[in-house]
Amino acid sequence: MTVSTDDKAILSGVLDRWKAGVDAHRPERVAALFTEDAVFQGLHPYSVGRQGVAEYYDSQPPGMKASYRVLETRRPADGLVLGYLDVEFTFTDRPALAVKLAVLVTREGDDWHIAHYQVSRLEPGEA
C-alpha cells in the first residue's frame, strides 16, 4: 500500500466535505466540490459537470450516509492527486453498499476539487 501523508491529507480535506454534503443530503454542496467539467461516474450513467453531480446526489434517498478509507494515493503531476478508496454507503431502509472509488483531485487556486470520480461495485469476495 502506498499512501503519502500529504496526499492523504489533501484527499481527506476534499472527501470529508464530500461526506458532510452526502450525509446532510445537500447535493449542491457536494457538486461544488467538483470541477466545472468533472467526469462523474456513480452507479448510474455518467455525467460531466456539477449539474450532473447535483442531480445524482439529489436522487439519493434521504438518510444515506457515507464513510470512506483511503487505500492508495499517487501524485501523477503537480497539482493532481489520485486516490483509490473503500467507501460504504449506509441507508435507513436497506443494507449497506460497499464500493471502490477512484478520484482525481486537482488544485484550483488555494483549494482542491474533484475532476474525476469513478465508482466500481465488486461482487462479494472480489477485492
C-alpha positions as a printed NumPy array, in Angstrom:
array([[  0.   ,   0.   ,   0.   ],
       [  1.34 ,   3.431,  -0.968],
       [ -0.214,   6.389,   0.825],
       [  1.64 ,   9.67 ,   1.18 ],
       [  0.685,  11.572,   4.33 ],
       [  0.428,  14.842,   2.394],
       [ -1.63 ,  13.29 ,  -0.401],
       [ -3.928,  11.548,   2.089],
       [ -4.46 ,  14.891,   3.866],
       [ -5.367,  16.537,   0.55 ],
       [ -7.855,  13.767,  -0.308],
       [ -9.312,  13.757,   3.195],
       [ -9.796,  17.523,   3.059],
       [-11.959,  17.174,  -0.047],
       [-13.635,  13.886,   0.906],
       [-14.541,  14.994,   4.436],
       [-16.522,  17.853,   2.849],
       [-17.993,  15.419,   0.292],
       [-19.077,  13.115,   3.132],
       [-20.638,  16.023,   5.062],
       [-22.647,  17.047,   1.987],
       [-23.748,  13.46 ,   1.27 ],
       [-24.698,  12.836,   4.909],
       [-26.719,  16.075,   5.068],
       [-28.399,  15.349,   1.689],
       [-27.065,  18.624,   0.265],
       [-26.493,  17.843,  -3.431],
       [-25.479,  21.403,  -4.363],
       [-22.832,  21.399,  -1.614],
       [-21.485,  18.094,  -2.931],
       [-21.48 ,  19.358,  -6.536],
       [-19.497,  22.461,  -5.522],
       [-16.588,  20.167,  -4.616],
       [-16.239,  19.099,  -8.263],
       [-14.621,  20.965, -11.148],
       [-16.89 ,  22.597, -13.726],
       [-16.015,  19.827, -16.204],
       [-15.677,  16.874, -13.82 ],
       [-16.285,  13.395, -15.196],
       [-18.623,  11.71 , -12.715],
       [-19.482,   8.008, -12.689],
       [-21.617,   6.828,  -9.803],
       [-23.713,   3.675, -10.125],
       [-25.879,   5.285, -12.833],
       [-24.933,   6.634, -16.27 ],
       [-22.034,   9.043, -16.171],
       [-22.273,  12.818, -16.409],
       [-19.928,  15.729, -16.967],
       [-20.038,  18.814, -14.787],
       [-21.508,  19.939, -11.498],
       [-25.153,  19.799, -12.609],
       [-24.956,  16.054, -13.203],
       [-23.307,  15.548,  -9.809],
       [-26.054,  17.567,  -8.097],
       [-28.781,  15.61 ,  -9.885],
       [-27.177,  12.292,  -8.961],
       [-26.947,  13.109,  -5.261],
       [-30.397,  14.7  ,  -5.241],
       [-31.769,  11.337,  -6.438],
       [-30.218,   9.508,  -3.48 ],
       [-32.5  ,   8.677,  -0.551],
       [-32.545,  10.973,   2.47 ],
       [-30.71 ,   9.36 ,   5.369],
       [-27.963,   7.908,   3.169],
       [-24.555,   8.278,   4.832],
       [-21.042,   7.709,   3.512],
       [-17.839,   6.525,   5.128],
       [-14.506,   6.056,   3.393],
       [-10.974,   4.747,   3.819],
       [ -8.067,   5.794,   1.608],
       [ -6.254,   2.711,   0.283],
       [ -3.783,   4.192,  -2.204],
       [ -2.587,   7.586,  -3.383],
       [ -0.468,   8.693,  -6.303],
       [  0.798,  12.077,  -7.474],
       [  0.707,  11.829, -11.308],
       [  1.721,  15.502, -11.716],
       [  1.984,  18.737,  -9.768],
       [ -1.455,  19.856,  -8.662],
       [ -3.024,  16.381,  -9.057],
       [ -3.669,  13.652,  -6.501],
       [ -5.15 ,  10.284,  -7.43 ],
       [ -6.857,   8.255,  -4.73 ],
       [ -8.283,   4.749,  -4.52 ],
       [-10.707,   4.166,  -1.651],
       [-13.118,   1.827,   0.066],
       [-16.477,   3.558,   0.502],
       [-19.543,   2.325,   2.322],
       [-22.945,   3.917,   1.876],
       [-25.492,   3.163,   4.584],
       [-29.244,   3.614,   4.327],
       [-32.187,   3.763,   6.694],
       [-34.222,   1.142,   4.827],
       [-31.809,  -1.294,   3.158],
       [-28.438,  -2.997,   3.617],
       [-25.219,  -1.018,   3.285],
       [-23.5  ,  -0.793,  -0.091],
       [-19.705,  -1.202,  -0.294],
       [-17.918,   0.175,  -3.362],
       [-14.453,   1.069,  -4.589],
       [-13.893,   4.687,  -5.548],
       [-11.185,   6.239,  -7.675],
       [-10.927,  10.027,  -7.535],
       [ -8.615,  12.522,  -9.149],
       [ -8.429,  15.84 ,  -7.347],
       [ -6.889,  18.923,  -8.875],
       [ -5.633,  22.128,  -7.358],
       [ -7.695,  25.176,  -8.314],
       [ -6.295,  28.304,  -6.709],
       [ -5.969,  27.649,  -2.976],
       [ -8.358,  24.701,  -2.924],
       [ -8.722,  21.19 ,  -4.336],
       [-11.659,  19.912,  -6.399],
       [-12.676,  16.531,  -7.777],
       [-12.025,  16.309, -11.525],
       [-12.814,  12.601, -11.927],
       [-14.983,  10.283,  -9.803],
       [-15.387,   6.591, -10.679],
       [-17.304,   4.085,  -8.562],
       [-16.922,   0.323,  -9.012],
       [-19.172,  -2.197,  -7.377],
       [-17.488,  -5.54 ,  -6.792],
       [-19.206,  -8.823,  -6.166],
       [-18.728, -10.354,  -2.683],
       [-15.309, -11.973,  -2.428],
       [-13.674,  -9.714,  -5.044],
       [-11.07 ,  -7.276,  -3.752]])
